[in-house]
Amino acid sequence: PLTGLRNRRYLQQTIDKEIANILRDYSSPQKEKLSELLFLMIDLDFFKKVNDTYGHLAGDQVLIQLAEILNDLCRESDTIVRWGGEEFLITAHSLGSEGSSVFAERIRSAVAAHPFLLPEGQILNLSCSIGFAVFPFLTQAPRLLNWEQVVNLADEALYMAKNSGRNTWIGISSSSKTISAEMKLHHDLQSLLNHGYARILK
């Protein structure tokens, strides 16, 4: 109710149909342009400090304004989900690695440039950190990772962005070395990176 956005339950109720449509594309030899689904996680930097310093009403106003920024940047076909707290998830179709990077930077720069107005009239300059990954993770093996595992990769990329100084974005994609049989043995991001089965976009 606060932001007017969808919630995690909505995504869980609707995502299976979207994923099934994508997998159907990959099973059709006649399909020329294969669809992808970007999962992009956004987290406001130092949001707890806003609540602690200015109160929860101020924090609510910041979240409402962030939702407005995201609505302005997203297409009608995109879905914005309040994932929890100050964390948001966007799903977007067919942007590719380059388009996903451009989209992530547009969001990062828009948040950094926005003057967040608080109820008492104060203006805050805030930033966000972003992580993203695309389903299917490996186009040659579209069922290799399910959508929840791709979201987990996006979430791990988000925390890599946080640990890299915040106010930045990091994407995770497959690499030329990605082998579907070997991928199943490595479930955490650091292991995938160490073996060259995933690469960082930044």
C-alpha positions in Angstrom: 0.0 0.0 0.0 2.8 2.5 0.8 4.5 2.5 -2.7 1.6 1.2 -4.8 3.9 -1.5 -6.2 3.5 -5.2 -6.6 4.8 -7.4 -3.8 6.8 -10.7 -3.7 3.7 -12.8 -3.5 2.5 -11.3 -6.9 5.7 -12.3 -8.6 5.6 -15.8 -7.2 2.0 -16.1 -8.5 2.7 -14.9 -12.0 6.4 -15.7 -12.8 5.9 -19.3 -13.7 3.8 -18.4 -16.7 6.4 -16.0 -18.0 9.2 -18.5 -17.5 7.2 -21.2 -19.3 6.7 -18.9 -22.3 10.4 -18.2 -22.5 11.3 -21.9 -22.3 8.7 -22.6 -25.0 10.6 -20.1 -27.2 13.8 -22.0 -26.7 12.2 -25.3 -27.6 10.8 -23.9 -30.9 13.3 -24.3 -33.8 11.3 -21.7 -35.8 11.8 -18.9 -33.3 14.3 -16.4 -34.5 14.4 -13.9 -31.6 14.6 -15.6 -28.2 13.3 -13.8 -25.2 15.1 -13.2 -22.0 14.0 -12.0 -18.6 16.2 -9.6 -16.6 16.1 -9.7 -12.8 17.4 -6.5 -11.4 17.7 -5.9 -7.7 17.9 -2.4 -6.2 18.8 -1.5 -2.7 18.9 2.0 -1.2 22.3 2.8 0.4 22.4 3.6 4.1 18.6 3.6 4.3 18.7 2.6 8.0 20.5 5.8 8.7 17.5 7.7 7.2 15.1 6.0 9.6 17.4 6.4 12.6 18.0 10.1 11.9 14.8 11.4 10.5 12.2 8.8 11.6 10.2 6.2 9.8 7.8 8.7 8.2 10.8 10.2 6.4 11.9 6.7 5.4 8.4 6.0 4.0 8.6 9.2 1.9 12.0 8.2 0.5 10.6 4.8 -0.5 7.6 6.4 -2.2 9.8 8.7 -4.2 12.1 5.8 -5.2 9.0 3.9 -6.4 8.1 7.0 -8.5 11.6 7.1 -10.0 11.4 3.4 -11.0 7.9 3.8 -12.5 9.2 6.7 -14.6 12.1 4.6 -15.9 10.3 1.3 -16.5 8.2 0.3 -19.5 4.6 -0.9 -19.2 5.8 -4.4 -19.8 8.3 -4.3 -16.9 7.3 -5.3 -13.4 8.5 -3.5 -10.3 8.2 -5.5 -7.0 8.8 -4.2 -3.5 11.0 -7.2 -2.5 11.3 -6.2 1.1 12.3 -3.2 3.2 14.3 -0.9 0.9 15.0 -3.6 -1.7 13.1 -3.6 -5.0 13.1 -6.1 -7.9 12.5 -5.2 -11.5 11.8 -7.8 -14.2 12.2 -6.7 -17.8 12.0 -8.6 -21.1 14.7 -8.8 -23.8 17.3 -6.2 -22.9 20.4 -8.4 -23.3 23.6 -7.8 -21.4 24.3 -4.4 -23.0 20.8 -3.2 -22.6 20.7 -4.4 -19.0 23.8 -2.5 -18.2 22.4 0.7 -19.7 19.2 0.2 -17.8 21.0 -0.3 -14.5 23.1 2.8 -15.0 20.0 4.9 -15.8 18.4 3.8 -12.5 21.6 4.4 -10.5 22.1 7.9 -12.0 18.5 8.9 -11.6 18.5 7.9 -7.9 21.8 9.8 -7.3 20.5 12.9 -9.0 17.1 13.0 -7.2 16.6 15.4 -4.3 14.6 13.3 -1.8 12.2 15.6 0.0 11.4 14.7 3.6 8.2 15.7 5.5 9.9 18.4 7.5 11.3 20.0 4.3 14.8 18.6 4.5 16.4 17.4 1.2 18.6 14.3 1.1 20.9 13.1 -1.6 20.9 9.3 -1.6 22.3 6.5 -3.8 21.5 2.9 -4.6 23.3 -0.3 -5.3 22.1 -2.6 -8.1 22.8 -6.2 -9.0 21.3 -8.1 -12.0 21.3 -11.4 -13.9 19.3 -12.7 -16.8 17.2 -15.8 -17.3 18.0 -18.1 -19.0 21.5 -17.8 -17.5 22.9 -20.0 -20.3 21.0 -19.9 -23.6 22.4 -23.2 -24.7 20.9 -24.8 -21.6 17.9 -22.7 -20.7 16.8 -25.0 -17.9 20.2 -25.0 -16.2 19.2 -22.5 -13.5 15.6 -21.8 -12.5 14.4 -18.2 -12.0 14.9 -18.3 -8.2 18.6 -19.2 -8.7 18.9 -16.3 -11.2 17.4 -14.0 -8.6 19.9 -15.3 -6.1 22.7 -14.4 -8.5 21.3 -10.9 -8.9 21.1 -10.6 -5.1 24.7 -11.7 -4.7 25.7 -9.2 -7.4 23.9 -6.5 -5.4 25.9 -7.3 -2.3 29.1 -7.3 -4.4 28.1 -3.7 -5.5 27.5 -2.8 -1.8 31.0 -4.1 -0.9 32.5 -2.2 -3.9 31.6 1.1 -2.3 27.9 1.4 -3.1 26.3 3.8 -5.7 27.2 1.3 -8.4 25.8 -1.7 -10.3 27.2 -5.1 -11.0 25.7 -7.7 -13.4 26.4 -11.4 -13.5 26.3 -13.4 -16.8 27.5 -16.6 -18.2 30.9 -16.7 -20.0 32.4 -18.5 -22.9 33.7 -21.1 -20.4 30.3 -21.9 -18.9 29.6 -25.6 -19.1 26.2 -26.8 -18.1 27.3 -30.1 -16.6 30.0 -28.3 -14.4 27.6 -25.5 -13.4 25.5 -27.9 -11.4 28.4 -28.6 -9.1 28.9 -24.9 -8.2 26.0 -23.2 -6.6 27.6 -20.1 -5.0 28.6 -17.1 -7.1 32.2 -16.9 -5.9 32.8 -20.5 -6.9 31.3 -19.8 -10.4 33.5 -16.8 -10.8 36.6 -18.7 -9.6 36.0 -21.4 -12.2 35.2 -18.9 -15.0 31.7 -20.1 -15.4 30.3 -16.6 -14.6 31.6 -13.2 -15.4 31.0 -9.8 -13.9 29.5 -6.9 -15.9 30.4 -3.5 -14.4 
